[in-house]
Amino acid sequence: MMDPQIISAIIAVCGVFVTVTVTFVIGLLARRFNYKHLYAETVSSNRMDWINAWHENISRFIACAETLHKHTKPSAERLKIEKELYEARAMITSRLNLNEDTHVAMLTLLNNFRIQTTPADFANQREAVLALAREILKPEWERVKKEARGKKNV
């Protein structure tokens, strides 16, 4: 028969081995979970920044277009507003994914947008841009909400 001290030492070594193994596995799982959580949080944050930038630039574009449509007299202020309009349009178009039909449609709308037109035509153009912007942003917002709830990205 074995000495009780040897049996106690073997049990202690086995206990240490089990503890180290369990701690290691839990550490790996926690690290993996934290990485996935951090990744999802980063993606959601970047997507929200993209959405906010879109909102801001669409708003700037429409506001500048409205101002230019109402005030046709050439001036230094008008040139400044025209510049801001072109910057907003450039920011919008730089965020478009031309592999998506709605994004191509937005590019077409922006490229064909006319400031000097009848009030009714101007209003139709403005509403078309706003409606399409909402159509583009809605799925992005839905993705942010799903990511915030911890669901997989669509």
DRENTORKOL-3810 file (N, C-alpha, C; in nm, 4 decimals):
REM DRENTORKOL-3810
@n.u->0.0812; n.v->-0.1173; n.w->0.0000; ca.u->0.0000; ca.v->0.0000; ca.w->0.0000; c.u->0.0870; c.v->0.1257; c.w->0.0000
@n.u->0.0303; n.v->0.2345; n.w->-0.0612; ca.u->0.1082; ca.v->0.3588; ca.w->-0.0719; c.u->0.0996; c.v->0.4381; c.w->0.0566
@n.u->0.2026; n.v->0.5121; n.w->0.0719; ca.u->0.2094; ca.v->0.6009; ca.w->0.1880; c.u->0.1017; c.v->0.7089; c.w->0.1762
@n.u->0.0285; n.v->0.7400; n.w->0.2825; ca.u->-0.0772; ca.v->0.8419; ca.w->0.2763; c.u->-0.0252; c.v->0.9793; c.w->0.2323
@n.u->0.0968; n.v->1.0114; n.w->0.2636; ca.u->0.1524; ca.v->1.1403; ca.w->0.2214; c.u->0.1683; c.v->1.1456; c.w->0.0697
@n.u->0.2064; n.v->1.0332; n.w->0.0080; ca.u->0.2227; ca.v->1.0276; ca.w->-0.1374; c.u->0.0858; c.v->1.0412; c.w->-0.2037
@n.u->-0.0148; n.v->0.9723; n.w->-0.1479; ca.u->-0.1495; ca.v->0.9813; ca.w->-0.2019; c.u->-0.1993; c.v->1.1266; c.w->-0.1928
@n.u->-0.1735; n.v->1.1906; n.w->-0.0791; ca.u->-0.2137; ca.v->1.3314; ca.w->-0.0613; c.u->-0.1419; c.v->1.4211; c.w->-0.1617
@n.u->-0.0156; n.v->1.3955; n.w->-0.1876; ca.u->0.0616; ca.v->1.4753; ca.w->-0.2828; c.u->0.0085; c.v->1.4559; c.w->-0.4246
@n.u->-0.0258; n.v->1.3323; n.w->-0.4614; ca.u->-0.0806; ca.v->1.3051; ca.w->-0.5950; c.u->-0.2145; c.v->1.3759; c.w->-0.6115
@n.u->-0.2997; n.v->1.3695; n.w->-0.5102; ca.u->-0.4300; ca.v->1.4369; ca.w->-0.5145; c.u->-0.4104; c.v->1.5875; c.w->-0.5273
@n.u->-0.3152; n.v->1.6422; n.w->-0.4545; ca.u->-0.2876; ca.v->1.7860; ca.w->-0.4607; c.u->-0.2391; c.v->1.8263; c.w->-0.6001
@n.u->-0.1497; n.v->1.7459; n.w->-0.6586; ca.u->-0.0985; ca.v->1.7746; ca.w->-0.7928; c.u->-0.2123; c.v->1.7665; c.w->-0.8943
@n.u->-0.2981; n.v->1.6658; n.w->-0.8818; ca.u->-0.4135; ca.v->1.6533; ca.w->-0.9722; c.u->-0.5061; c.v->1.7735; c.w->-0.9565
@n.u->-0.5277; n.v->1.8165; n.w->-0.8332; ca.u->-0.6123; ca.v->1.9334; ca.w->-0.8072; c.u->-0.5550; c.v->2.0587; c.w->-0.8707
@n.u->-0.4241; n.v->2.0763; n.w->-0.8588; ca.u->-0.3575; ca.v->2.1917; ca.w->-0.9197; c.u->-0.3707; c.v->2.1842; c.w->-1.0718
@n.u->-0.3511; n.v->2.0671; n.w->-1.1283; ca.u->-0.3625; ca.v->2.0488; ca.w->-1.2733; c.u->-0.5042; c.v->2.0821; c.w->-1.3218
@n.u->-0.6051; n.v->2.0323; n.w->-1.2517; ca.u->-0.7445; ca.v->2.0603; ca.w->-1.2883; c.u->-0.7724; c.v->2.2106; c.w->-1.2765
@n.u->-0.7261; n.v->2.2728; n.w->-1.1701; ca.u->-0.7469; ca.v->2.4170; ca.w->-1.1495; c.u->-0.6816; c.v->2.4983; c.w->-1.2606
@n.u->-0.5590; n.v->2.4641; n.w->-1.2966; ca.u->-0.4883; ca.v->2.5356; ca.w->-1.4031; c.u->-0.5607; c.v->2.5170; c.w->-1.5363
@n.u->-0.6045; n.v->2.3954; n.w->-1.5641; ca.u->-0.6744; ca.v->2.3673; ca.w->-1.6901; c.u->-0.8052; c.v->2.4441; c.w->-1.6986
@n.u->-0.8841; n.v->2.4398; n.w->-1.5924; ca.u->-1.0124; ca.v->2.5111; ca.w->-1.5906; c.u->-0.9888; c.v->2.6616; c.w->-1.6034
@n.u->-0.8934; n.v->2.7150; n.w->-1.5325; ca.u->-0.8623; ca.v->2.8585; ca.w->-1.5400; c.u->-0.8192; c.v->2.8973; c.w->-1.6810
@n.u->-0.7378; n.v->2.8134; n.w->-1.7439; ca.u->-0.6920; ca.v->2.8394; ca.w->-1.8801; c.u->-0.8096; c.v->2.8402; c.w->-1.9781
@n.u->-0.8960; n.v->2.7413; n.w->-1.9692; ca.u->-1.0118; ca.v->2.7325; ca.w->-2.0597; c.u->-1.1054; c.v->2.8522; c.w->-2.0377
@n.u->-1.1333; n.v->2.8852; n.w->-1.9143; ca.u->-1.2194; ca.v->3.0008; ca.w->-1.8853; c.u->-1.1549; c.v->3.1296; c.w->-1.9373
@n.u->-1.0244; n.v->3.1420; n.w->-1.9216; ca.u->-0.9531; ca.v->3.2597; ca.w->-1.9738; c.u->-0.9645; c.v->3.2712; c.w->-2.1248
@n.u->-0.9493; n.v->3.1591; n.w->-2.1943; ca.u->-0.9630; ca.v->3.1604; ca.w->-2.3408; c.u->-1.1041; c.v->3.1992; c.w->-2.3826
@n.u->-1.2036; n.v->3.1404; n.w->-2.3168; ca.u->-1.3424; ca.v->3.1722; ca.w->-2.3504; c.u->-1.3743; c.v->3.3192; c.w->-2.3230
@n.u->-1.3270; n.v->3.3699; n.w->-2.2107; ca.u->-1.3508; ca.v->3.5107; ca.w->-2.1771; c.u->-1.2820; c.v->3.6020; c.w->-2.2773
@n.u->-1.1618; n.v->3.5667; n.w->-2.3158; ca.u->-1.0893; ca.v->3.6476; ca.w->-2.4136; c.u->-1.1617; c.v->3.6485; c.w->-2.5478
@n.u->-1.2092; n.v->3.5313; n.w->-2.5889; ca.u->-1.2818; ca.v->3.5219; ca.w->-2.7156; c.u->-1.4111; c.v->3.6034; c.w->-2.7088
@n.u->-1.4837; n.v->3.5922; n.w->-2.5994; ca.u->-1.6076; ca.v->3.6683; ca.w->-2.5832; c.u->-1.5782; c.v->3.8179; c.w->-2.5834
@n.u->-1.4759; n.v->3.8588; n.w->-2.5103; ca.u->-1.4415; ca.v->4.0012; ca.w->-2.5044; c.u->-1.4003; c.v->4.0534; c.w->-2.6417
@n.u->-1.3270; n.v->3.9733; n.w->-2.7198; ca.u->-1.2863; ca.v->4.0140; ca.w->-2.8537; c.u->-1.4098; c.v->4.0325; c.w->-2.9427
@n.u->-1.5022; n.v->3.9342; n.w->-2.9391; ca.u->-1.6229; ca.v->3.9446; ca.w->-3.0202; c.u->-1.7050; c.v->4.0661; c.w->-2.9786
@n.u->-1.7160; n.v->4.0882; n.w->-2.8486; ca.u->-1.7918; ca.v->4.2032; ca.w->-2.7984; c.u->-1.7260; c.v->4.3338; c.w->-2.8423
@n.u->-1.5953; n.v->4.3427; n.w->-2.8284; ca.u->-1.5231; ca.v->4.4624; ca.w->-2.8686; c.u->-1.5362; c.v->4.4856; c.w->-3.0188
@n.u->-1.5265; n.v->4.3792; n.w->-3.0973; ca.u->-1.5407; ca.v->4.3896; ca.w->-3.2422; c.u->-1.6797; c.v->4.4411; c.w->-3.2783
@n.u->-1.7835; n.v->4.3805; n.w->-3.2189; ca.u->-1.9212; ca.v->4.4226; ca.w->-3.2472; c.u->-1.9432; c.v->4.5676; c.w->-3.2054
@n.u->-1.8878; n.v->4.6056; n.w->-3.0931; ca.u->-1.9009; ca.v->4.7436; ca.w->-3.0448; c.u->-1.8319; c.v->4.8410; c.w->-3.1393
@n.u->-1.7149; n.v->4.8040; n.w->-3.1882; ca.u->-1.6407; ca.v->4.8892; ca.w->-3.2811; c.u->-1.7154; c.v->4.9029; c.w->-3.4134
@n.u->-1.7663; n.v->4.7911; n.w->-3.4647; ca.u->-1.8408; ca.v->4.7949; ca.w->-3.5901; c.u->-1.9654; c.v->4.8816; c.w->-3.5746
@n.u->-2.0380; n.v->4.8637; n.w->-3.4643; ca.u->-2.1588; ca.v->4.9441; ca.w->-3.4401; c.u->-2.1244; c.v->5.0923; c.w->-3.4301
@n.u->-2.0175; n.v->5.1232; n.w->-3.3623; ca.u->-1.9763; ca.v->5.2625; ca.w->-3.3467; c.u->-1.9402; c.v->5.3235; c.w->-3.4825
@n.u->-1.8656; n.v->5.2490; n.w->-3.5633; ca.u->-1.8282; ca.v->5.2995; ca.w->-3.6958; c.u->-1.9496; c.v->5.3147; c.w->-3.7860
@n.u->-2.0425; n.v->5.2199; n.w->-3.7763; ca.u->-2.1640; ca.v->5.2283; ca.w->-3.8564; c.u->-2.2469; c.v->5.3502; c.w->-3.8130
@n.u->-2.2537; n.v->5.3749; n.w->-3.6827; ca.u->-2.3283; ca.v->5.4906; ca.w->-3.6323; c.u->-2.2614; c.v->5.6212; c.w->-3.6772
@n.u->-2.1290; n.v->5.6253; n.w->-3.6774; ca.u->-2.0577; ca.v->5.7430; ca.w->-3.7282; c.u->-2.0905; c.v->5.7666; c.w->-3.8754
@n.u->-2.0968; n.v->5.6572; n.w->-3.9531; ca.u->-2.1309; ca.v->5.6669; ca.w->-4.0951; c.u->-2.2716; c.v->5.7228; c.w->-4.1117
@n.u->-2.3655; n.v->5.6721; n.w->-4.0335; ca.u->-2.5042; ca.v->5.7190; ca.w->-4.0393; c.u->-2.5122; c.v->5.8672; c.w->-4.0029
@n.u->-2.4443; n.v->5.9060; n.w->-3.8960; ca.u->-2.4471; ca.v->6.0463; ca.w->-3.8528; c.u->-2.3852; c.v->6.1381; c.w->-3.9577
@n.u->-2.2769; n.v->6.0941; n.w->-4.0189; ca.u->-2.2140; ca.v->6.1744; ca.w->-4.1241; c.u->-2.3083; c.v->6.1892; c.w->-4.2430
@n.u->-2.3788; n.v->6.0821; n.w->-4.2776; ca.u->-2.4761; ca.v->6.0882; ca.w->-4.3862; c.u->-2.5852; c.v->6.1891; c.w->-4.3540
@n.u->-2.6407; n.v->6.1787; n.w->-4.2332; ca.u->-2.7450; ca.v->6.2736; ca.w->-4.1921; c.u->-2.6951; c.v->6.4176; c.w->-4.2054
@n.u->-2.5771; n.v->6.4409; n.w->-4.1526; ca.u->-2.5209; ca.v->6.5763; ca.w->-4.1538; c.u->-2.4994; c.v->6.6268; c.w->-4.2964
@n.u->-2.4431; n.v->6.5437; n.w->-4.3818; ca.u->-2.4114; ca.v->6.5888; ca.w->-4.5177; c.u->-2.5357; c.v->6.6015; c.w->-4.6055
@n.u->-2.6328; n.v->6.5139; n.w->-4.5888; ca.u->-2.7587; ca.v->6.5289; ca.w->-4.6626; c.u->-2.8270; c.v->6.6581; c.w->-4.6182
@n.u->-2.8285; n.v->6.6837; n.w->-4.4885; ca.u->-2.8895; ca.v->6.8065; ca.w->-4.4369; c.u->-2.8185; c.v->6.9305; c.w->-4.4901
@n.u->-2.6852; n.v->6.9275; n.w->-4.4882; ca.u->-2.6084; ca.v->7.0416; ca.w->-4.5413; c.u->-2.6370; c.v->7.0618; c.w->-4.6893
@n.u->-2.6402; n.v->6.9532; n.w->-4.7654; ca.u->-2.6656; ca.v->6.9618; ca.w->-4.9083; c.u->-2.8023; c.v->7.0256; c.w->-4.9338
@n.u->-2.9053; n.v->6.9769; n.w->-4.8675; ca.u->-3.0409; ca.v->7.0287; ca.w->-4.8878; c.u->-3.0505; c.v->7.1739; c.w->-4.8410
@n.u->-2.9929; n.v->7.2057; n.w->-4.7273; ca.u->-2.9987; ca.v->7.3431; ca.w->-4.6762; c.u->-2.9300; c.v->7.4402; c.w->-4.7719
@n.u->-2.8141; n.v->7.4016; n.w->-4.8213; ca.u->-2.7433; ca.v->7.4879; ca.w->-4.9172; c.u->-2.8220; c.v->7.5015; c.w->-5.0469
@n.u->-2.8773; n.v->7.3912; n.w->-5.0949; ca.u->-2.9550; ca.v->7.3953; ca.w->-5.2185; c.u->-3.0769; c.v->7.4864; c.w->-5.2016
@n.u->-3.1441; n.v->7.4755; n.w->-5.0871; ca.u->-3.2603; ca.v->7.5606; ca.w->-5.0583; c.u->-3.2201; c.v->7.7083; c.w->-5.0614
@n.u->-3.1107; n.v->7.7388; n.w->-4.9953; ca.u->-3.0637; ca.v->7.8779; ca.w->-4.9890; c.u->-3.0297; c.v->7.9294; c.w->-5.1278
@n.u->-2.9576; n.v->7.8495; n.w->-5.2054; ca.u->-2.9190; ca.v->7.8919; ca.w->-5.3401; c.u->-3.0410; c.v->7.9048; c.w->-5.4315
@n.u->-3.1393; n.v->7.8189; n.w->-5.4130; ca.u->-3.2614; ca.v->7.8248; ca.w->-5.4948; c.u->-3.3392; c.v->7.9536; c.w->-5.4668
@n.u->-3.3406; n.v->7.9960; n.w->-5.3417; ca.u->-3.4187; ca.v->8.1144; ca.w->-5.3032; c.u->-3.3443; c.v->8.2452; c.w->-5.3304
@n.u->-3.2122; n.v->8.2411; n.w->-5.3256; ca.u->-3.1313; ca.v->8.3624; ca.w->-5.3425; c.u->-3.0420; c.v->8.3455; c.w->-5.4650
@n.u->-3.0876; n.v->8.3954; n.w->-5.5762; ca.u->-3.0160; ca.v->8.3737; ca.w->-5.7030; c.u->-2.9152; c.v->8.4822; c.w->-5.7362
@n.u->-2.9165; n.v->8.5922; n.w->-5.6633; ca.u->-2.8262; ca.v->8.7035; ca.w->-5.6924; c.u->-2.6815; c.v->8.6654; c.w->-5.6575
@n.u->-2.5889; n.v->8.6838; n.w->-5.7538; ca.u->-2.4476; ca.v->8.6505; ca.w->-5.7273; c.u->-2.3913; c.v->8.7352; c.w->-5.6131
@n.u->-2.3145; n.v->8.6706; n.w->-5.5272; ca.u->-2.2503; ca.v->8.7415; ca.w->-5.4159; c.u->-2.1408; c.v->8.6515; c.w->-5.3582
@n.u->-2.0605; n.v->8.7110; n.w->-5.2709; ca.u->-1.9555; ca.v->8.6336; ca.w->-5.2043; c.u->-2.0186; c.v->8.5263; c.w->-5.1147
@n.u->-2.1282; n.v->8.5612; n.w->-5.0510; ca.u->-2.1983; ca.v->8.4656; ca.w->-4.9646; c.u->-2.2511; c.v->8.3475; c.w->-5.0476
@n.u->-2.3022; n.v->8.3772; n.w->-5.1650; ca.u->-2.3532; ca.v->8.2710; ca.w->-5.2528; c.u->-2.2398; c.v->8.1759; c.w->-5.2922
@n.u->-2.1230; n.v->8.2306; n.w->-5.3242; ca.u->-2.0086; ca.v->8.1454; ca.w->-5.3587; c.u->-1.9702; c.v->8.0539; c.w->-5.2425
@n.u->-1.9759; n.v->8.1089; n.w->-5.1216; ca.u->-1.9443; ca.v->8.0307; ca.w->-5.0027; c.u->-2.0449; c.v->7.9160; c.w->-4.9859
@n.u->-2.1713; n.v->7.9439; n.w->-5.0081; ca.u->-2.2754; ca.v->7.8414; ca.w->-4.9951; c.u->-2.2617; c.v->7.7376; c.w->-5.1058
@n.u->-2.2273; n.v->7.7817; n.w->-5.2277; ca.u->-2.2056; ca.v->7.6863; ca.w->-5.3373; c.u->-2.0916; c.v->7.5903; c.w->-5.3029
@n.u->-1.9852; n.v->7.6456; n.w->-5.2462; ca.u->-1.8712; ca.v->7.5627; ca.w->-5.2065; c.u->-1.9144; c.v->7.4597; c.w->-5.1020
@n.u->-1.9931; n.v->7.5040; n.w->-5.0059; ca.u->-2.0402; ca.v->7.4125; ca.w->-4.9014; c.u->-2.1314; c.v->7.3037; c.w->-4.9615
@n.u->-2.2138; n.v->7.3422; n.w->-5.0589; ca.u->-2.3002; ca.v->7.2458; ca.w->-5.1275; c.u->-2.2162; c.v->7.1394; c.w->-5.1967
@n.u->-2.1124; n.v->7.1810; n.w->-5.2696; ca.u->-2.0265; ca.v->7.0864; ca.w->-5.3407; c.u->-1.9498; c.v->6.9969; c.w->-5.2434
@n.u->-1.9075; n.v->7.0529; n.w->-5.1300; ca.u->-1.8380; ca.v->6.9726; ca.w->-5.0284; c.u->-1.9318; c.v->6.8665; c.w->-4.9711
@n.u->-2.0549; n.v->6.9072; n.w->-4.9417; ca.u->-2.1528; ca.v->6.8118; ca.w->-4.8873; c.u->-2.1807; c.v->6.7015; c.w->-4.9886
@n.u->-2.1972; n.v->6.7390; n.w->-5.1139; ca.u->-2.2217; ca.v->6.6387; ca.w->-5.2183; c.u->-2.1021; c.v->6.5443; c.w->-5.2306
@n.u->-1.9825; n.v->6.5977; n.w->-5.2238; ca.u->-1.8629; ca.v->6.5130; ca.w->-5.2319; c.u->-1.8556; c.v->6.4167; c.w->-5.1127
@n.u->-1.8896; n.v->6.4647; n.w->-4.9941; ca.u->-1.8887; ca.v->6.3784; ca.w->-4.8759; c.u->-1.9932; c.v->6.2672; c.w->-4.8887
@n.u->-2.1084; n.v->6.3016; n.w->-4.9430; ca.u->-2.2133; ca.v->6.2003; ca.w->-4.9619; c.u->-2.1674; c.v->6.0970; c.w->-5.0644
@n.u->-2.1206; n.v->6.1439; n.w->-5.1784; ca.u->-2.0830; ca.v->6.0503; ca.w->-5.2855; c.u->-1.9628; c.v->5.9643; c.w->-5.2471
@n.u->-1.8746; n.v->6.0166; n.w->-5.1621; ca.u->-1.7590; ca.v->5.9365; ca.w->-5.1212; c.u->-1.7987; c.v->5.8212; c.w->-5.0295
@n.u->-1.9162; n.v->5.8290; n.w->-4.9706; ca.u->-1.9638; ca.v->5.7227; ca.w->-4.8826; c.u->-2.0562; c.v->5.6234; c.w->-4.9545
@n.u->-2.0803; n.v->5.6446; n.w->-5.0810; ca.u->-2.1699; ca.v->5.5559; ca.w->-5.1550; c.u->-2.0997; c.v->5.4258; c.w->-5.1916
@n.u->-2.1758; n.v->5.3180; n.w->-5.1881; ca.u->-2.1282; ca.v->5.1873; ca.w->-5.2333; c.u->-2.1935; c.v->5.1626; c.w->-5.3688
@n.u->-2.1182; n.v->5.1808; n.w->-5.4736; ca.u->-2.1746; ca.v->5.1741; ca.w->-5.6078; c.u->-2.2080; c.v->5.0324; c.w->-5.6534
@n.u->-2.1960; n.v->4.9363; n.w->-5.5630; ca.u->-2.2429; ca.v->4.7998; ca.w->-5.5899; c.u->-2.3884; c.v->4.7825; c.w->-5.5476
@n.u->-2.4446; n.v->4.8851; n.w->-5.4838; ca.u->-2.5835; ca.v->4.8788; ca.w->-5.4386; c.u->-2.6687; c.v->4.9735; c.w->-5.5227
@n.u->-2.7822; n.v->4.9238; n.w->-5.5683; ca.u->-2.8696; ca.v->5.0000; ca.w->-5.6583; c.u->-2.9151; c.v->5.1329; c.w->-5.5989
@n.u->-2.9512; n.v->5.1319; n.w->-5.4701; ca.u->-2.9984; ca.v->5.2571; ca.w->-5.4091; c.u->-2.8879; c.v->5.3613; c.w->-5.4027
@n.u->-2.7660; n.v->5.3169; n.w->-5.3858; ca.u->-2.6526; ca.v->5.4099; ca.w->-5.3812; c.u->-2.6256; c.v->5.4677; c.w->-5.5198
@n.u->-2.6377; n.v->5.3846; n.w->-5.6220; ca.u->-2.6212; ca.v->5.4331; ca.w->-5.7600; c.u->-2.7315; c.v->5.5338; c.w->-5.7912
@n.u->-2.8535; n.v->5.5047; n.w->-5.7461; ca.u->-2.9653; ca.v->5.5971; ca.w->-5.7672; c.u->-2.9393; c.v->5.7303; c.w->-5.6971
@n.u->-2.8792; n.v->5.7261; n.w->-5.5775; ca.u->-2.8474; ca.v->5.8511; ca.w->-5.5061; c.u->-2.7430; c.v->5.9299; c.w->-5.5835
@n.u->-2.6425; n.v->5.8638; n.w->-5.6351; ca.u->-2.5406; ca.v->5.9324; ca.w->-5.7142; c.u->-2.6049; c.v->6.0013; c.w->-5.8343
@n.u->-2.6952; n.v->5.9321; n.w->-5.8993; ca.u->-2.7656; ca.v->5.9888; ca.w->-6.0150; c.u->-2.8473; c.v->6.1107; c.w->-5.9733
@n.u->-2.9217; n.v->6.0985; n.w->-5.8631; ca.u->-3.0015; ca.v->6.2127; ca.w->-5.8149; c.u->-2.9138; c.v->6.3341; c.w->-5.7842
@n.u->-2.8034; n.v->6.3106; n.w->-5.7161; ca.u->-2.7146; ca.v->6.4217; ca.w->-5.6787; c.u->-2.6498; c.v->6.4848; c.w->-5.8022
@n.u->-2.6088; n.v->6.4026; n.w->-5.8966; ca.u->-2.5460; ca.v->6.4557; ca.w->-6.0176; c.u->-2.6436; c.v->6.5331; c.w->-6.1052
@n.u->-2.7698; n.v->6.4961; n.w->-6.0990; ca.u->-2.8715; ca.v->6.5629; ca.w->-6.1819; c.u->-2.9490; c.v->6.6706; c.w->-6.1063
@n.u->-2.9138; n.v->6.6947; n.w->-5.9823; ca.u->-2.9849; ca.v->6.7932; ca.w->-5.9002; c.u->-2.9629; c.v->6.9333; c.w->-5.9572
@n.u->-3.0691; n.v->7.0040; n.w->-5.9825; ca.u->-3.0611; ca.v->7.1393; ca.w->-6.0395; c.u->-3.1152; c.v->7.2403; c.w->-5.9401
@n.u->-3.0362; n.v->7.3447; n.w->-5.9187; ca.u->-3.0747; ca.v->7.4516; ca.w->-5.8272; c.u->-3.1719; c.v->7.5466; c.w->-5.8965
@n.u->-3.1365; n.v->7.5874; n.w->-6.0163; ca.u->-3.2181; ca.v->7.6842; ca.w->-6.0905; c.u->-3.3257; c.v->7.6105; c.w->-6.1694
@n.u->-3.4385; n.v->7.5907; n.w->-6.1061; ca.u->-3.5518; ca.v->7.5240; ca.w->-6.1668; c.u->-3.6789; c.v->7.5787; c.w->-6.1027
@n.u->-3.7910; n.v->7.5309; n.w->-6.1457; ca.u->-3.9165; ca.v->7.5803; ca.w->-6.0878; c.u->-3.9270; c.v->7.5348; c.w->-5.9423
@n.u->-4.0012; n.v->7.6077; n.w->-5.8615; ca.u->-4.0181; ca.v->7.5658; ca.w->-5.7210; c.u->-4.0724; c.v->7.4228; c.w->-5.7088
@n.u->-4.1652; n.v->7.3844; n.w->-5.7948; ca.u->-4.2219; ca.v->7.2494; ca.w->-5.7874; c.u->-4.1172; c.v->7.1435; c.w->-5.8222
@n.u->-4.0395; n.v->7.1679; n.w->-5.9270; ca.u->-3.9343; ca.v->7.0725; ca.w->-5.9643; c.u->-3.8273; c.v->7.0632; c.w->-5.8562
@n.u->-3.7941; n.v->7.1792; n.w->-5.7994; ca.u->-3.6950; ca.v->7.1798; ca.w->-5.6911; c.u->-3.7452; c.v->7.0966; c.w->-5.5731
@n.u->-3.8712; n.v->7.1176; n.w->-5.5353; ca.u->-3.9297; ca.v->7.0428; ca.w->-5.4226; c.u->-3.9299; c.v->6.8930; c.w->-5.4523
@n.u->-3.9598; n.v->6.8558; n.w->-5.5759; ca.u->-3.9589; ca.v->6.7138; ca.w->-5.6137; c.u->-3.8190; c.v->6.6538; c.w->-5.6023
@n.u->-3.7190; n.v->6.7285; n.w->-5.6468; ca.u->-3.5804; ca.v->6.6816; ca.w->-5.6359; c.u->-3.5415; c.v->6.6638; c.w->-5.4895
@n.u->-3.5731; n.v->6.7654; n.w->-5.4096; ca.u->-3.5399; ca.v->6.7621; ca.w->-5.2667; c.u->-3.6047; c.v->6.6408; c.w->-5.1997
@n.u->-3.7328; n.v->6.6204; n.w->-5.2255; ca.u->-3.8037; ca.v->6.5081; ca.w->-5.1636; c.u->-3.7494; c.v->6.3740; c.w->-5.2119
@n.u->-3.7090; n.v->6.3656; n.w->-5.3373; ca.u->-3.6513; ca.v->6.2414; ca.w->-5.3905; c.u->-3.5200; c.v->6.2080; c.w->-5.3198
@n.u->-3.4367; n.v->6.3102; n.w->-5.2987; ca.u->-3.3094; ca.v->6.2881; ca.w->-5.2285; c.u->-3.3358; c.v->6.2447; c.w->-5.0848
@n.u->-3.4265; n.v->6.3129; n.w->-5.0165; ca.u->-3.4556; ca.v->6.2785; ca.w->-4.8770; c.u->-3.5159; c.v->6.1386; c.w->-4.8647
@n.u->-3.6076; n.v->6.1039; n.w->-4.9542; ca.u->-3.6701; ca.v->5.9714; ca.w->-4.9488; c.u->-3.5668; c.v->5.8613; c.w->-4.9729
@n.u->-3.4796; n.v->5.8831; n.w->-5.0704; ca.u->-3.3776; ca.v->5.7827; ca.w->-5.0994; c.u->-3.2756; c.v->5.7737; c.w->-4.9862
@n.u->-3.2425; n.v->5.8863; n.w->-4.9251; ca.u->-3.1507; ca.v->5.8846; ca.w->-4.8100; c.u->-3.2107; c.v->5.8009; c.w->-4.6970
@n.u->-3.3396; n.v->5.8178; n.w->-4.6707; ca.u->-3.4057; ca.v->5.7376; ca.w->-4.5675; c.u->-3.4026; c.v->5.5897; c.w->-4.6043
@n.u->-3.4236; n.v->5.5598; n.w->-4.7314; ca.u->-3.4221; ca.v->5.4204; ca.w->-4.7773; c.u->-3.2833; c.v->5.3584; c.w->-4.7602
@n.u->-3.1803; n.v->5.4368; n.w->-4.7833; ca.u->-3.0428; ca.v->5.3874; ca.w->-4.7676; c.u->-3.0081; c.v->5.3708; c.w->-4.6206
@n.u->-3.0518; n.v->5.4647; n.w->-4.5375; ca.u->-3.0131; ca.v->5.4638; ca.w->-4.3968; c.u->-3.0911; c.v->5.3629; c.w->-4.3120
@n.u->-3.2121; n.v->5.3306; n.w->-4.3508; ca.u->-3.2942; ca.v->5.2422; ca.w->-4.2684; c.u->-3.2278; c.v->5.1068; c.w->-4.2418
@n.u->-3.1798; n.v->5.0351; n.w->-4.3444; ca.u->-3.1155; ca.v->4.9061; ca.w->-4.3143; c.u->-2.9892; c.v->4.9215; c.w->-4.2284
@n.u->-2.9185; n.v->5.0318; n.w->-4.2471; ca.u->-2.7988; ca.v->5.0552; ca.w->-4.1649; c.u->-2.8380; c.v->5.0736; c.w->-4.0189
@n.u->-2.9444; n.v->5.1476; n.w->-3.9945; ca.u->-2.9915; ca.v->5.1701; ca.w->-3.8587; c.u->-3.0396; c.v->5.0390; c.w->-3.7976
@n.u->-3.1070; n.v->4.9561; n.w->-3.8763; ca.u->-3.1528; ca.v->4.8254; ca.w->-3.8278; c.u->-3.0330; c.v->4.7391; c.w->-3.7871
@n.u->-2.9252; n.v->4.7453; n.w->-3.8643; ca.u->-2.8040; ca.v->4.6692; ca.w->-3.8296; c.u->-2.7456; c.v->4.7179; c.w->-3.6978
@n.u->-2.7433; n.v->4.8486; n.w->-3.6774; ca.u->-2.6908; ca.v->4.9037; ca.w->-3.5522; c.u->-2.7735; c.v->4.8536; c.w->-3.4348
@n.u->-2.9060; n.v->4.8539; n.w->-3.4500; ca.u->-2.9925; ca.v->4.8080; ca.w->-3.3409; c.u->-2.9697; c.v->4.6600; c.w->-3.3116
@n.u->-2.9551; n.v->4.5775; n.w->-3.4160; ca.u->-2.9294; ca.v->4.4350; ca.w->-3.3949; c.u->-2.7941; c.v->4.4142; c.w->-3.3272
@n.u->-2.6940; n.v->4.4881; n.w->-3.3717; ca.u->-2.5608; ca.v->4.4752; ca.w->-3.3112; c.u->-2.5635; c.v->4.5186; c.w->-3.1657
@n.u->-2.6417; n.v->4.6213; n.w->-3.1346; ca.u->-2.6508; ca.v->4.6689; ca.w->-2.9968; c.u->-2.7166; c.v->4.5631; c.w->-2.9080
@n.u->-2.8060; n.v->4.4831; n.w->-2.9647; ca.u->-2.8704; ca.v->4.3759; ca.w->-2.8894; c.u->-2.7833; c.v->4.2499; c.w->-2.8856
@n.u->-2.6682; n.v->4.2547; n.w->-2.9522; ca.u->-2.5766; ca.v->4.1427; ca.w->-2.9494; c.u->-2.6032; c.v->4.0360; c.w->-3.0532
@n.u->-2.6890; n.v->4.0683; n.w->-3.1502; ca.u->-2.7182; ca.v->3.9706; ca.w->-3.2544; c.u->-2.6143; c.v->3.9837; c.w->-3.3647
@n.u->-2.6028; n.v->3.8771; n.w->-3.4422; ca.u->-2.5066; ca.v->3.8763; ca.w->-3.5521; c.u->-2.5451; c.v->3.9796; c.w->-3.6552
@n.u->-2.4434; n.v->4.0310; n.w->-3.7230; ca.u->-2.4623; ca.v->4.1292; ca.w->-3.8291; c.u->-2.5367; c.v->4.0653; c.w->-3.9457
@n.u->-2.6223; n.v->4.1437; n.w->-4.0078; ca.u->-2.7010; ca.v->4.0942; ca.w->-4.1218; c.u->-2.6197; c.v->4.1074; c.w->-4.2480
END
